[in-house]
Amino acid sequence: MGLAALGEGCPYLKDIVLSHCRKITDIGLGYLVKHCTKLESCHMVYCPSITAAGVATVVSSCINIRKVLVEKWKVTQRTRRRAAPVLTELCLEV
């Protein structure tokens, strides 16, 4: 419920760094982007519970998104086609 409360309490949030947050999930991201319609930047590196589905949710739900920082392997071809200008992908050895 942490990201849900954050989203509801901070609807004008523009930038968020979630990197290294091990308990952030795709479901939490869904709650966040539902309420934070002004979100422009989201960093999600080293968040093991965020998957390609969570990245796609952020990219497709946030009309003002300008930058998404995430590991390359979490970006599907479909998401890459839809959002290439806003994606910054880290190529990390796994």
HELIX and SHEET records of a PDB file:
HELIX    1   1 GLY A    2  GLY A    9  1                                   8    
HELIX    2   2 ASP A   26  HIS A   35  1                                  10    
HELIX    3   3 ALA A   52  SER A   61  1                                  10    
HELIX    4   4 LYS A   72  LYS A   74  5                                   3    
HELIX    5   5 GLN A   77  ALA A   83  1                                   7    
HELIX    6   6 ALA A   84  VAL A   86  5                                   3    
SHEET    1   A 4 ASP A  15  VAL A  17  0                                        
SHEET    2   A 4 SER A  41  HIS A  43  1                                        
SHEET    3   A 4 LYS A  67  GLU A  71  1                                        
SHEET    4   A 4 LEU A  87  LEU A  90  1                                        
END                                                                             
